[in-house]
Amino acid sequence: MKKVIIIGSGIGGLIAGNLLAKKGHQVTIFETHSMPGGYIAGFYRKGYYFESGTLSFEASASVFKAMKDIGVLEKIDFVKQRIRLVSADFDETPETYDKYKKMLYAAFPSDKQKLDKAFSDLDKIVGLMGDADKPMPFLYSGLKMLTSMFPYILNGPKQMKLSKLYGNMTSSEFAARYFEKDSKLFMLFSGFGYPDMPAMFVGGAISGMFSDYWTVKGGMQSWADILTENFKKLGGDLKLNSYVDKIITKNGTAVGVSCQNTVYDTDYVISAGDYKKTFLKLLDDKSLIPQALQDRINGASVSEGFFTIYLGLNMSTEELGKYMKVPHVFTFNDKPGYDIYNSEDGEFFSKTSVSFYSPSMVNPKHAPQGKSSLMLQTMVPYHWMNNWGGGDKERYGQLKKKAMDALIESASRLIPGLKECIEYKDAATPLTYEKFTHNTDGASSAWSWNPKKKFYENTMSVNIKTPVRNLYMGSCWAMQIGGVPGALAAAYQCAKKIT
Protein backbone atom coordinates (compact mmCIF):
# COMPACT_ATOMS: atom_id res chain seq x y z
CA MET A 1 0.00 0.00 0.00
CA LYS A 2 1.27 3.46 -0.95
CA LYS A 3 0.35 6.85 0.40
CA VAL A 4 -0.88 9.11 -2.41
CA ILE A 5 -1.83 12.78 -2.27
CA ILE A 6 -3.90 14.24 -5.09
CA ILE A 7 -4.15 18.01 -5.51
CA GLY A 8 -7.55 18.89 -6.95
CA SER A 9 -10.91 17.12 -7.13
CA GLY A 10 -11.79 17.71 -10.76
CA ILE A 11 -12.69 14.77 -12.99
CA GLY A 12 -9.02 13.72 -13.25
CA GLY A 13 -8.40 13.85 -9.52
CA LEU A 14 -11.63 12.03 -8.63
CA ILE A 15 -11.09 9.23 -11.14
CA ALA A 16 -7.43 8.78 -10.17
CA GLY A 17 -8.49 8.79 -6.53
CA ASN A 18 -11.12 6.13 -7.07
CA LEU A 19 -8.85 3.89 -9.13
CA LEU A 20 -6.03 4.09 -6.59
CA ALA A 21 -8.27 3.66 -3.53
CA LYS A 22 -9.82 0.62 -5.22
CA LYS A 23 -6.30 -0.84 -5.48
CA GLY A 24 -5.96 -0.46 -1.72
CA HIS A 25 -3.75 2.62 -1.61
CA GLN A 26 -4.14 5.29 1.07
CA VAL A 27 -5.35 8.29 -0.94
CA THR A 28 -6.03 11.85 0.18
CA ILE A 29 -7.48 14.48 -2.15
CA PHE A 30 -6.98 18.14 -1.28
CA GLU A 31 -9.57 20.52 -2.73
CA THR A 32 -9.38 24.31 -2.37
CA HIS A 33 -13.12 24.88 -2.49
CA SER A 34 -16.12 23.83 -0.43
CA MET A 35 -17.31 21.26 -2.95
CA PRO A 36 -15.61 18.79 -5.30
CA GLY A 37 -15.80 18.84 -9.08
CA GLY A 38 -13.55 21.48 -10.62
CA TYR A 39 -14.91 21.96 -14.13
CA ILE A 40 -17.59 19.30 -13.51
CA ALA A 41 -19.07 21.24 -10.61
CA GLY A 42 -22.38 23.10 -10.49
CA PHE A 43 -24.24 25.36 -8.11
CA TYR A 44 -27.72 26.57 -7.05
CA ARG A 45 -28.77 30.18 -6.76
CA LYS A 46 -32.28 31.02 -5.53
CA GLY A 47 -33.53 27.58 -6.56
CA TYR A 48 -31.91 27.65 -10.02
CA TYR A 49 -29.15 25.17 -10.90
CA PHE A 50 -26.28 26.12 -13.20
CA GLU A 51 -23.16 24.34 -14.42
CA SER A 52 -19.86 25.81 -13.22
CA GLY A 53 -17.83 24.72 -16.23
CA THR A 54 -18.29 21.71 -18.48
CA LEU A 55 -21.72 21.52 -20.10
CA SER A 56 -21.18 18.36 -22.11
CA PHE A 57 -18.50 15.81 -22.90
CA GLU A 58 -17.47 13.54 -25.75
CA ALA A 59 -15.54 10.22 -25.79
CA SER A 60 -18.52 8.59 -24.07
CA ALA A 61 -17.15 5.05 -24.53
CA SER A 62 -14.12 6.03 -22.44
CA VAL A 63 -16.22 7.81 -19.82
CA PHE A 64 -18.63 4.88 -19.49
CA LYS A 65 -15.74 2.41 -19.19
CA ALA A 66 -14.19 4.50 -16.41
CA MET A 67 -17.47 4.70 -14.52
CA LYS A 68 -17.96 0.94 -14.89
CA ASP A 69 -14.41 0.25 -13.71
CA ILE A 70 -15.03 2.39 -10.64
CA GLY A 71 -18.44 0.81 -10.05
CA VAL A 72 -20.74 3.84 -10.38
CA LEU A 73 -22.02 3.66 -13.98
CA GLU A 74 -25.56 2.67 -13.01
CA LYS A 75 -25.77 5.49 -10.47
CA ILE A 76 -25.26 8.24 -13.07
CA ASP A 77 -28.00 9.19 -15.53
CA PHE A 78 -26.05 10.15 -18.65
CA VAL A 79 -28.19 11.70 -21.39
CA LYS A 80 -27.27 12.39 -24.98
CA GLN A 81 -27.29 15.99 -26.14
CA ARG A 82 -28.83 17.30 -29.33
CA ILE A 83 -27.37 20.50 -30.72
CA ARG A 84 -29.39 23.09 -32.61
CA LEU A 85 -27.47 25.32 -35.02
CA VAL A 86 -28.94 28.71 -35.90
CA SER A 87 -27.81 31.39 -38.35
CA ALA A 88 -29.34 33.66 -40.95
CA ASP A 89 -28.95 30.79 -43.45
CA PHE A 90 -30.02 27.71 -41.48
CA ASP A 91 -31.86 26.57 -38.37
CA GLU A 92 -31.59 22.85 -37.84
CA THR A 93 -30.70 20.17 -35.29
CA PRO A 94 -28.51 17.74 -37.25
CA GLU A 95 -28.17 14.31 -35.67
CA THR A 96 -25.22 13.12 -37.75
CA TYR A 97 -22.21 14.50 -39.58
CA ASP A 98 -23.91 13.64 -42.91
CA LYS A 99 -27.01 15.62 -41.95
CA TYR A 100 -24.79 18.55 -41.02
CA LYS A 101 -23.27 18.40 -44.50
CA LYS A 102 -26.72 18.29 -46.11
CA MET A 103 -27.73 21.33 -44.07
CA LEU A 104 -24.81 23.36 -45.42
CA TYR A 105 -25.39 22.24 -49.01
CA ALA A 106 -29.02 23.34 -48.71
CA ALA A 107 -28.07 26.66 -47.10
CA PHE A 108 -25.34 27.53 -49.61
CA PRO A 109 -26.36 25.98 -52.98
CA SER A 110 -24.20 28.38 -54.99
CA ASP A 111 -21.12 27.17 -53.11
CA LYS A 112 -21.60 23.49 -53.90
CA GLN A 113 -18.26 23.06 -55.67
CA LYS A 114 -16.35 24.68 -52.81
CA LEU A 115 -18.20 22.54 -50.27
CA ASP A 116 -17.46 19.44 -52.35
CA LYS A 117 -13.74 20.12 -52.13
CA ALA A 118 -13.81 20.98 -48.43
CA PHE A 119 -15.84 17.94 -47.43
CA SER A 120 -13.80 15.67 -49.68
CA ASP A 121 -10.79 16.41 -47.49
CA LEU A 122 -12.77 16.58 -44.25
CA ASP A 123 -14.35 13.18 -44.90
CA LYS A 124 -10.89 11.59 -45.07
CA ILE A 125 -9.98 13.12 -41.73
CA VAL A 126 -13.23 12.00 -40.10
CA GLY A 127 -12.71 8.48 -41.40
CA LEU A 128 -9.37 8.19 -39.62
CA MET A 129 -10.24 9.80 -36.30
CA GLY A 130 -10.68 6.42 -34.60
CA ASP A 131 -13.69 4.43 -33.43
CA ALA A 132 -15.77 6.65 -31.17
CA ASP A 133 -17.65 3.58 -29.92
CA LYS A 134 -14.53 2.19 -28.26
CA PRO A 135 -12.58 3.48 -25.24
CA MET A 136 -9.20 5.14 -25.69
CA PRO A 137 -6.24 2.70 -25.52
CA PHE A 138 -4.86 4.78 -22.62
CA LEU A 139 -7.56 3.30 -20.38
CA TYR A 140 -6.14 -0.21 -20.73
CA SER A 141 -2.91 -1.92 -19.84
CA GLY A 142 -0.97 -4.95 -21.02
CA LEU A 143 -2.33 -7.07 -23.85
CA LYS A 144 -5.69 -5.29 -23.82
CA MET A 145 -3.97 -1.99 -24.50
CA LEU A 146 -2.07 -3.50 -27.42
CA THR A 147 -5.21 -5.00 -28.99
CA SER A 148 -7.11 -1.73 -28.54
CA MET A 149 -4.31 0.05 -30.43
CA PHE A 150 -4.46 -2.39 -33.35
CA PRO A 151 -6.95 -0.34 -35.45
CA TYR A 152 -4.74 2.75 -35.01
CA ILE A 153 -1.68 0.75 -36.08
CA LEU A 154 -3.48 -0.50 -39.20
CA ASN A 155 -4.45 3.05 -40.12
CA GLY A 156 -0.98 4.34 -39.24
CA PRO A 157 0.28 5.03 -42.78
CA LYS A 158 -2.89 6.91 -43.74
CA GLN A 159 -2.89 8.84 -40.47
CA MET A 160 0.75 9.83 -40.96
CA LYS A 161 -0.01 11.04 -44.47
CA LEU A 162 -2.96 13.15 -43.31
CA SER A 163 -1.01 14.34 -40.29
CA LYS A 164 1.72 15.68 -42.57
CA LEU A 165 -0.94 17.50 -44.59
CA TYR A 166 -3.13 18.81 -41.76
CA GLY A 167 -1.36 18.19 -38.44
CA ASN A 168 0.23 21.62 -38.29
CA MET A 169 -2.51 23.39 -40.23
CA THR A 170 -4.99 25.56 -38.35
CA SER A 171 -8.72 25.53 -39.01
CA SER A 172 -8.39 29.03 -40.50
CA GLU A 173 -5.72 27.85 -42.91
CA PHE A 174 -7.88 24.87 -43.81
CA ALA A 175 -10.94 27.06 -44.45
CA ALA A 176 -8.90 29.50 -46.54
CA ARG A 177 -8.13 26.69 -49.01
CA TYR A 178 -11.78 26.54 -50.08
CA PHE A 179 -13.58 29.75 -49.12
CA GLU A 180 -12.99 33.49 -49.38
CA LYS A 181 -11.72 34.95 -46.13
CA ASP A 182 -14.49 36.48 -44.00
CA SER A 183 -17.17 34.74 -46.06
CA LYS A 184 -19.89 32.94 -44.12
CA LEU A 185 -18.51 29.51 -44.95
CA PHE A 186 -14.99 30.58 -44.07
CA MET A 187 -16.26 31.76 -40.66
CA LEU A 188 -18.15 28.49 -40.17
CA PHE A 189 -15.28 26.17 -40.98
CA SER A 190 -12.63 28.24 -39.21
CA GLY A 191 -14.75 29.10 -36.19
CA PHE A 192 -15.99 25.64 -35.26
CA GLY A 193 -14.58 24.70 -31.85
CA TYR A 194 -11.51 26.48 -30.51
CA PRO A 195 -9.93 29.29 -32.56
CA ASP A 196 -7.37 27.99 -35.02
CA MET A 197 -7.61 24.43 -33.73
CA PRO A 198 -5.76 21.76 -35.76
CA ALA A 199 -7.41 21.02 -39.08
CA MET A 200 -7.00 17.34 -38.13
CA PHE A 201 -9.57 17.86 -35.37
CA VAL A 202 -12.19 19.90 -37.23
CA GLY A 203 -13.94 16.89 -38.71
CA GLY A 204 -13.86 15.00 -35.44
CA ALA A 205 -15.23 17.99 -33.55
CA ILE A 206 -18.11 18.40 -35.98
CA SER A 207 -19.04 14.72 -36.16
CA GLY A 208 -18.57 14.23 -32.41
CA MET A 209 -20.88 17.11 -31.59
CA PHE A 210 -23.79 15.33 -33.25
CA SER A 211 -23.00 11.67 -32.55
CA ASP A 212 -21.21 11.64 -29.19
CA TYR A 213 -22.13 14.59 -27.00
CA TRP A 214 -23.44 13.85 -23.50
CA THR A 215 -24.37 15.46 -20.23
CA VAL A 216 -25.67 14.33 -16.83
CA LYS A 217 -29.38 14.63 -16.05
CA GLY A 218 -28.71 15.41 -12.40
CA GLY A 219 -26.17 18.07 -13.37
CA MET A 220 -22.40 17.78 -13.49
CA GLN A 221 -22.20 18.36 -9.73
CA SER A 222 -24.18 15.16 -9.14
CA TRP A 223 -21.51 13.29 -11.12
CA ALA A 224 -18.75 14.75 -8.95
CA ASP A 225 -20.75 13.95 -5.81
CA ILE A 226 -21.25 10.30 -6.83
CA LEU A 227 -17.54 9.90 -7.54
CA THR A 228 -16.74 11.55 -4.21
CA GLU A 229 -19.11 9.31 -2.26
CA ASN A 230 -17.63 6.21 -3.90
CA PHE A 231 -14.09 7.43 -3.19
CA LYS A 232 -14.92 7.80 0.50
CA LYS A 233 -16.54 4.34 0.62
CA LEU A 234 -13.27 2.93 -0.73
CA GLY A 235 -11.45 4.51 2.19
CA GLY A 236 -10.32 7.71 0.49
CA ASP A 237 -10.08 11.01 2.34
CA LEU A 238 -11.31 14.25 0.74
CA LYS A 239 -10.21 17.46 2.40
CA LEU A 240 -12.36 20.39 1.28
CA ASN A 241 -11.47 24.06 1.80
CA SER A 242 -7.86 22.87 1.79
CA TYR A 243 -5.51 24.85 -0.43
CA VAL A 244 -2.14 23.18 -1.01
CA ASP A 245 0.43 25.96 -0.98
CA LYS A 246 3.55 23.86 -1.53
CA ILE A 247 4.70 20.57 -3.00
CA ILE A 248 7.58 19.41 -0.82
CA THR A 249 10.57 17.61 -2.33
CA LYS A 250 13.65 15.88 -0.99
CA ASN A 251 16.59 14.83 -3.15
CA GLY A 252 14.57 15.51 -6.30
CA THR A 253 11.59 13.43 -5.16
CA ALA A 254 8.11 14.60 -4.13
CA VAL A 255 7.62 13.58 -0.50
CA GLY A 256 4.69 15.65 0.71
CA VAL A 257 2.57 18.78 0.56
CA SER A 258 1.97 21.76 2.79
CA CYS A 259 -1.59 22.86 3.54
CA GLN A 260 -2.68 25.41 6.12
CA ASN A 261 0.66 25.29 7.93
CA THR A 262 0.57 21.50 8.16
CA VAL A 263 2.90 19.15 6.31
CA TYR A 264 1.49 15.88 4.97
CA ASP A 265 3.99 13.17 4.06
CA THR A 266 3.35 10.90 1.10
CA ASP A 267 4.94 8.45 -1.32
CA TYR A 268 3.46 10.06 -4.43
CA VAL A 269 1.90 13.39 -5.38
CA ILE A 270 -0.53 13.70 -8.27
CA SER A 271 -1.24 17.25 -9.41
CA ALA A 272 -4.75 17.12 -10.82
CA GLY A 273 -4.72 20.78 -11.72
CA ASP A 274 -2.95 23.49 -13.68
CA TYR A 275 0.47 22.54 -15.08
CA LYS A 276 1.89 26.05 -14.92
CA LYS A 277 0.97 26.68 -11.31
CA THR A 278 2.15 23.22 -10.30
CA PHE A 279 5.72 23.96 -11.34
CA LEU A 280 5.99 27.74 -11.23
CA LYS A 281 4.11 28.30 -7.99
CA LEU A 282 3.63 25.15 -5.86
CA LEU A 283 6.92 23.31 -6.29
CA ASP A 284 9.26 24.13 -3.40
CA ASP A 285 12.51 23.70 -5.33
CA LYS A 286 12.35 25.38 -8.74
CA SER A 287 15.92 24.25 -9.48
CA LEU A 288 14.48 20.80 -10.21
CA ILE A 289 12.96 22.27 -13.36
CA PRO A 290 15.62 23.26 -15.94
CA GLN A 291 15.51 26.97 -16.66
CA ALA A 292 14.76 26.37 -20.34
CA LEU A 293 11.72 24.30 -19.36
CA GLN A 294 10.62 26.92 -16.83
CA ASP A 295 10.75 29.54 -19.57
CA ARG A 296 8.78 27.30 -21.93
CA ILE A 297 6.14 26.60 -19.28
CA ASN A 298 5.85 30.28 -18.45
CA GLY A 299 5.48 31.32 -22.08
CA ALA A 300 3.19 28.50 -23.26
CA SER A 301 -0.26 29.51 -24.48
CA VAL A 302 -3.37 28.12 -22.83
CA SER A 303 -6.83 27.53 -24.25
CA GLU A 304 -9.29 30.40 -24.43
CA GLY A 305 -11.62 31.21 -21.57
CA PHE A 306 -15.37 31.81 -21.54
CA PHE A 307 -17.77 34.48 -20.40
CA THR A 308 -20.92 32.89 -19.02
CA ILE A 309 -24.19 34.47 -17.90
CA TYR A 310 -26.49 32.64 -15.47
CA LEU A 311 -30.17 33.54 -15.73
CA GLY A 312 -33.11 32.49 -13.59
CA LEU A 313 -36.25 33.11 -15.62
CA ASN A 314 -39.86 33.71 -14.66
CA MET A 315 -40.73 31.62 -17.71
CA SER A 316 -41.74 27.98 -17.64
CA THR A 317 -39.37 25.41 -19.05
CA GLU A 318 -42.11 24.46 -21.53
CA GLU A 319 -42.37 28.04 -22.80
CA LEU A 320 -38.58 28.37 -23.01
CA GLY A 321 -38.55 25.10 -24.93
CA LYS A 322 -40.79 26.63 -27.62
CA TYR A 323 -37.96 29.02 -28.45
CA MET A 324 -34.96 26.80 -27.69
CA LYS A 325 -36.40 23.49 -29.03
CA VAL A 326 -33.44 21.62 -27.51
CA PRO A 327 -31.37 22.41 -24.38
CA HIS A 328 -28.21 23.38 -26.29
CA VAL A 329 -28.27 25.99 -29.08
CA PHE A 330 -25.34 27.46 -31.00
CA THR A 331 -25.89 30.66 -32.94
CA PHE A 332 -23.60 31.83 -35.72
CA ASN A 333 -24.08 35.55 -36.08
CA ASP A 334 -20.65 37.15 -35.72
CA LYS A 335 -20.89 40.81 -36.67
CA PRO A 336 -18.42 42.68 -38.91
CA GLY A 337 -15.26 43.41 -36.96
CA TYR A 338 -15.50 40.32 -34.75
CA ASP A 339 -11.99 39.19 -33.81
CA ILE A 340 -11.32 36.69 -31.03
CA TYR A 341 -7.71 37.91 -30.92
CA ASN A 342 -8.52 41.60 -30.39
CA SER A 343 -8.32 42.13 -26.63
CA GLU A 344 -8.74 45.91 -26.99
CA ASP A 345 -12.15 45.83 -28.70
CA GLY A 346 -14.54 47.30 -26.13
CA GLU A 347 -17.50 46.31 -28.34
CA PHE A 348 -16.51 42.65 -28.67
CA PHE A 349 -19.61 41.33 -26.92
CA SER A 350 -21.96 43.14 -29.28
CA LYS A 351 -20.26 41.35 -32.21
CA THR A 352 -19.77 37.80 -30.95
CA SER A 353 -22.10 34.82 -31.31
CA VAL A 354 -23.95 33.40 -28.32
CA SER A 355 -24.51 29.81 -27.28
CA PHE A 356 -27.50 28.89 -25.12
CA TYR A 357 -27.82 26.10 -22.56
CA SER A 358 -30.81 25.41 -20.34
CA PRO A 359 -30.17 23.08 -17.38
CA SER A 360 -33.91 22.99 -16.62
CA MET A 361 -34.66 21.65 -20.11
CA VAL A 362 -32.36 18.73 -19.31
CA ASN A 363 -33.96 18.32 -15.89
CA PRO A 364 -37.03 20.37 -14.75
CA LYS A 365 -35.78 20.05 -11.14
CA HIS A 366 -33.02 22.51 -12.04
CA ALA A 367 -35.45 25.42 -11.64
CA PRO A 368 -38.37 26.26 -9.33
CA GLN A 369 -41.75 25.05 -10.53
CA GLY A 370 -43.07 27.12 -13.41
CA LYS A 371 -39.68 28.72 -14.02
CA SER A 372 -36.50 27.92 -15.98
CA SER A 373 -32.75 28.27 -15.91
CA LEU A 374 -30.65 29.51 -18.82
CA MET A 375 -26.93 29.98 -19.45
CA LEU A 376 -25.52 32.25 -22.18
CA GLN A 377 -21.91 31.78 -23.17
CA THR A 378 -19.22 32.96 -25.55
CA MET A 379 -15.48 32.52 -25.89
CA VAL A 380 -13.52 35.69 -25.18
CA PRO A 381 -10.14 37.17 -26.15
CA TYR A 382 -7.25 36.72 -23.72
CA HIS A 383 -7.06 39.49 -21.12
CA TRP A 384 -9.94 41.44 -22.67
CA MET A 385 -9.78 45.15 -21.89
CA ASN A 386 -6.61 45.04 -19.78
CA ASN A 387 -7.68 41.73 -18.27
CA TRP A 388 -11.13 42.98 -17.29
CA GLY A 389 -10.10 46.30 -15.80
CA GLY A 390 -6.53 45.76 -14.68
CA GLY A 391 -7.46 44.92 -11.10
CA ASP A 392 -9.82 47.89 -10.62
CA LYS A 393 -12.97 46.40 -9.03
CA GLU A 394 -15.24 49.20 -10.19
CA ARG A 395 -13.99 48.95 -13.76
CA TYR A 396 -14.33 45.16 -13.59
CA GLY A 397 -17.97 45.53 -12.59
CA GLN A 398 -18.62 47.99 -15.41
CA LEU A 399 -17.08 45.70 -18.03
CA LYS A 400 -18.92 42.67 -16.68
CA LYS A 401 -22.26 44.53 -16.86
CA LYS A 402 -21.51 45.77 -20.37
CA ALA A 403 -20.76 42.22 -21.54
CA MET A 404 -23.90 40.87 -19.85
CA ASP A 405 -26.14 43.52 -21.40
CA ALA A 406 -24.74 42.90 -24.88
CA LEU A 407 -25.15 39.12 -24.77
CA ILE A 408 -28.65 39.31 -23.27
CA GLU A 409 -29.62 41.77 -26.00
CA SER A 410 -28.30 39.38 -28.63
CA ALA A 411 -30.03 36.38 -27.00
CA SER A 412 -33.35 38.23 -27.04
CA ARG A 413 -33.51 37.72 -30.79
CA LEU A 414 -33.96 33.99 -30.22
CA ILE A 415 -36.03 34.35 -27.04
CA PRO A 416 -38.42 37.33 -27.33
CA GLY A 417 -39.19 39.02 -24.02
CA LEU A 418 -36.12 37.47 -22.37
CA LYS A 419 -35.09 40.63 -20.52
CA GLU A 420 -38.50 41.03 -18.91
CA CYS A 421 -38.42 37.45 -17.54
CA ILE A 422 -35.08 37.65 -15.71
CA GLU A 423 -35.44 37.11 -11.94
CA TYR A 424 -31.83 36.24 -11.22
CA LYS A 425 -28.66 37.01 -13.14
CA ASP A 426 -24.93 36.84 -12.62
CA ALA A 427 -21.90 36.11 -14.78
CA ALA A 428 -18.50 34.45 -14.73
CA THR A 429 -15.49 35.93 -16.50
CA PRO A 430 -12.19 34.13 -17.18
CA LEU A 431 -11.01 35.67 -13.90
CA THR A 432 -13.88 33.93 -12.13
CA TYR A 433 -12.93 30.59 -13.67
CA GLU A 434 -9.29 31.11 -12.69
CA LYS A 435 -10.33 31.88 -9.11
CA PHE A 436 -12.36 28.69 -8.74
CA THR A 437 -10.32 26.24 -10.84
CA HIS A 438 -6.83 27.78 -10.57
CA ASN A 439 -6.49 27.30 -14.34
CA THR A 440 -4.17 29.96 -15.76
CA ASP A 441 -6.22 32.75 -17.39
CA GLY A 442 -9.36 30.69 -16.78
CA ALA A 443 -8.28 28.21 -19.46
CA SER A 444 -11.25 26.06 -20.40
CA SER A 445 -9.35 23.08 -21.80
CA ALA A 446 -5.70 23.16 -20.65
CA TRP A 447 -3.16 24.17 -23.33
CA SER A 448 -3.86 26.07 -26.53
CA TRP A 449 -5.51 24.10 -29.32
CA ASN A 450 -3.52 26.03 -31.94
CA PRO A 451 -0.96 23.59 -33.47
CA LYS A 452 1.47 26.50 -33.89
CA LYS A 453 1.49 26.98 -30.10
CA LYS A 454 1.93 23.42 -28.87
CA PHE A 455 3.46 22.71 -25.49
CA TYR A 456 3.72 18.98 -26.15
CA GLU A 457 5.28 17.84 -29.41
CA ASN A 458 2.77 15.02 -29.85
CA THR A 459 -0.77 16.36 -29.65
CA MET A 460 -2.26 12.97 -28.75
CA SER A 461 0.33 11.88 -26.17
CA VAL A 462 -0.40 11.53 -22.44
CA ASN A 463 2.34 13.24 -20.43
CA ILE A 464 1.99 12.40 -16.74
CA LYS A 465 5.74 12.21 -16.01
CA THR A 466 7.51 15.29 -14.69
CA PRO A 467 11.15 16.22 -13.93
CA VAL A 468 10.37 15.50 -10.25
CA ARG A 469 10.35 11.86 -9.19
CA ASN A 470 7.03 10.60 -7.83
CA LEU A 471 5.23 13.75 -8.97
CA TYR A 472 2.73 13.10 -11.74
CA MET A 473 0.24 15.20 -13.71
CA GLY A 474 -3.23 13.69 -13.32
CA SER A 475 -5.38 16.30 -15.00
CA CYS A 476 -6.37 17.36 -18.51
CA TRP A 477 -3.09 19.34 -18.59
CA ALA A 478 -1.28 16.05 -19.28
CA MET A 479 -2.58 16.26 -22.87
CA GLN A 480 -2.28 19.13 -25.31
CA ILE A 481 -6.01 19.45 -25.97
CA GLY A 482 -7.14 18.50 -22.47
CA GLY A 483 -10.87 18.22 -21.80
CA VAL A 484 -12.62 15.30 -20.15
CA PRO A 485 -10.84 12.72 -22.40
CA GLY A 486 -7.45 14.15 -21.45
CA ALA A 487 -8.27 14.03 -17.75
CA LEU A 488 -9.47 10.43 -18.06
CA ALA A 489 -6.33 9.31 -19.85
CA ALA A 490 -4.07 11.04 -17.31
CA ALA A 491 -5.94 9.54 -14.33
CA TYR A 492 -5.62 6.02 -15.70
CA GLN A 493 -1.95 6.42 -16.51
CA CYS A 494 -1.24 7.74 -13.00
CA ALA A 495 -3.06 4.77 -11.44
CA LYS A 496 -1.07 2.45 -13.69
CA LYS A 497 2.25 4.01 -12.61
CA ILE A 498 1.47 3.70 -8.91
CA THR A 499 1.24 -0.06 -8.29
Buried (B, 14 or more C-beta within 10 A) or exposed (E): EBBBBBBBBBBBBBBBBBBBBBBEBBBBBBBBBEBBBBBBBBBEEEBBBBBBBBBBBBBBBBBBBBBEBBEBBEBBEBBEBBBBBBBEBBBBBBEEBEEBBEBBBEBBEEBEEBBEEBBEBBBBBBEBBBEBEEBBBBBBBEEEBEEBBEEBEEBEEEBEEBBEBBBBBBBBBBBBEBBEEEBBBBBBBBBBBBBBBBBBBBBBBBBBBBBBBBBBBBBBBBBBBBBBBBBBEBEBBBBBEBBBEBBBBEEEBBBBBBBEEEEBEBBBBBBBBBBBBBBBBBBBEEEBBEEEEBEEBEEBBBBBBBBBBBBBBEBBBEBBBEBBBBBBBBBBBBEEEBBBEBBEBEEBBBBBBBBBBBBBBBBBBBBBEEBBBBBBBBBBBBBBBEBBBEEEEEBBEBBBEBBBBBBBBBBEEBBEEBBEBBBBBBBBBBBBBBBBBBBBBBBBBBBBBBBEBBBBEEBBEBBBBBEBBBBBBBBBBBBBBBBBBBBBBBBBBBBBBBE
